[in-house]
Amino acid sequence: MKPFLPLAVLAASLPLFAGCASSGYQKAGKTSTSLQATAHGIDHALVPLDNVVAALSDLVNNPQPDITPQFKKYSTAVNKLESLADDVRDHATGMRAQGAAYFKNWDLELAKIQNEDIHSRSLDRKNTVAAQFERVRVSYARTTTEFTPFMSDLKDIRTALATDLTAGGLTSIKGLSTRANEKVLPLRESLIGLSTDFRSLGVALSTATPTQ
């Protein structure tokens, strides 16, 4: 399956790292706004994650005389989560290249600074932002690693039940359902951490004066 991570809006914030040096602060400001909006979107992406687990739990633990509507609700929830994952993947593929281009440009501008003290301070600042960017990348990769088998299990459950939508079929996937419920809490925590990392990088690149 395609690697993911619910948070779609996520890397939409990343066509940020490019452009001429003269407008660098303007691009940083736009990037900051996008990153913080992305963090907000990640927060809201927790809803479809909760919905799919709730639909699965209801289907397995509270089956109605006709379980078809419950299965359709679960299947729809899986589709929505997978669609979100695909959106995130599409936006995030350029993250590393865009970041490299951004910092390459910063290095070029650093080379033009002749005052040693100013050069040193700018270099320290670049290294700080680069470290934050790396934390976002690592956080994204870690959350994707957690999400991929989770999503795979959800789709396997859907495939199994689409073939065997019976009481016996529900019994056969109870173990997978339990495992999905066990995974969802740490996955939520990873998403919250990812949101925090995006927001922190957005603040770091903001042209706004911090409020006291």
N, C-alpha and C positions, 0 to 999 in steps of 0.2 A: 504494500500500500504506500501511498505518498506520505513522506514524513510531514509532521505537522507541528502546529501548536495553536490552541484556541486563543486567540487573541488577535485576530485578524487585522483590524485596524492597525494593529501593531506596527509592522514595518512599513506601512504606508507613510510613516514619518521619515523614511530614510532616503528619499531622493533629495537628501539634504546636502550631501557632501560633495559639492562641486561649485565651480564658478570662479570669477575673477577676484583677486585679492582686494580690490577697491571696495567691493560690496560684501566682504567677508562677514562683517558684523551684522549686516542685514540678513544674510543667509543663516547666520547663527541664530538670530532672533526668530526667523521663520521655523528653523529646525527645532528650537526650544518649544515653540507653540505646538508643533506637530508631535513631538515626543511626549509632551504632557497630555495632549489629546489622546494619544495612543494609550498612555497609562490609564486614562479614564475609560477608554474602550475595553481594555483588558479587564478592568474591574467589572464592567457590564457583561463580559464574556463568561463570567462565572454562572450566569443564569442558565444558558443552554446546557452547561455541564450538569448543573443540579437537576434540570428538567429531564435529561435522558436517564439519569440514575433513578429519579423518582418514578418515571414511567416503567422502567425495568422492574423496580421493586414492587410496584403495584401489580404488574402483570404476573410476576412469579409468586408473590405472597398473598395476593387478594384476587385470584382469578374469578371472573364472573361466569354465569352460565354460558354466555357466548363471549369467548375471549378475543374474537376478531377485532372489535373496536380498540381494545387495550393494546393488541399487537400493532395495529395501524398507528396508534399514538406513539408507541415506542419507536417504530420504524421511521416515522416523521422526525422524531427527536434526534435519531441517529443521523438522518440526512442533514439536518440543520447544523449539527455539530461538525460533521465531515465537511460541509460546504465552508464553514468558518475556517476550518483547518486548512483547506485548500487556498483560501484567500490569503491567509497568513503566510503560507509557504511561498506563494507567488511573489508577495511583496518582500519577503525576507531573503530571497536568493541573492539579491544584489547588495546585501548589507556589508559583507566583508570588503568587496571591491570598492563600494562607495566610501567606506571608512578609510581604506588605503589611499584613495584619491584625495580625500580631505586632508589627511595628515601629510601626504606628499606635498600638497600645496603649502601647508603650514611650514614645512621644512624649507621650501624654496623662499618663502618670505623671511624666515629666520636668517637665512644666509645673507640677506640684504642689510641686516641690522649690524651697525659697526660698534655701537656702544656695548661694551662687554657686560655691564650690569643689566642693561635692558635685555640683551640677548639671553643672559642666564635666566632672568625672570620669565621671559616668554617661553623659553625651553622648559622650565619647570612647569609652567601652566599647561603647555602642550602635553607633557608627560602625564599630568594629572587627568586631563580630559581623555587621553588615550587609555589610561587605566580604567576609567569609568566606561568607556566604549567597550573595552575588553570584558568587563563584568557583565554588560548587557549581552554580549555575544555568548559568553559562557552560560549565563542564566538561561538564555533562549535555547541553547543546545541541550542543556540538562533537562529543561521542561519538555522539550520535544522527545527526548529519550524516554521520559516517563509516560508521555501521552501516547506514543506510537503503539505499544502493546495494549494499552487501555482501549484505544480506538479499534484495534484489531479484534479484541474480545467482543466488543459491542457488535461489530459487524458479523462475527462468527455466530453470535447468538441469534441475530436477525436471520441469517442464512439457514441455520438449523431449524428455527421455528417456522420459517416460510415453507419448509418442506414437511414439517411434523408439528402442526399447530394443534396439539392435543394435550390432555393432562399428562400423558407420559412424556411428551416432548418437553413440557415445562419442567418436569422432574429431572430430566436429563441435563438441563442447563443450569440447575440451581447452584452448582458449584461455581460456574463461571459468573453467575450473578453475584454470589457472595464475594468473589475475588474483586469484581468491579467496585463493589461497595467499599471494600477495604482500601482500594487504590485511590478513591476519589478524594479523601481528605488530604493526603500528602500532595496530590496533584493540585488541589486548590491552593495549598500553601505555596507551592512552586509558582503558580500563576500570580499570586499576591506579591511574592518576591520579585518576579519579573516586572510587574507593574511598578514596584518601588524603584527598581533599577532604571527603567525608562524615565520615570518622573525625575529621579535624581540627575540623570544626564541632561534632561530638558532644563532643569534649574541651572545646571552648570553652564549651559550655553545661552541662558537668558540675558537679554540686554536690559531687562527691567531691574530697577534697584530693589533689593530685598527689603521687605517691610519689617519693622522692628516689632 
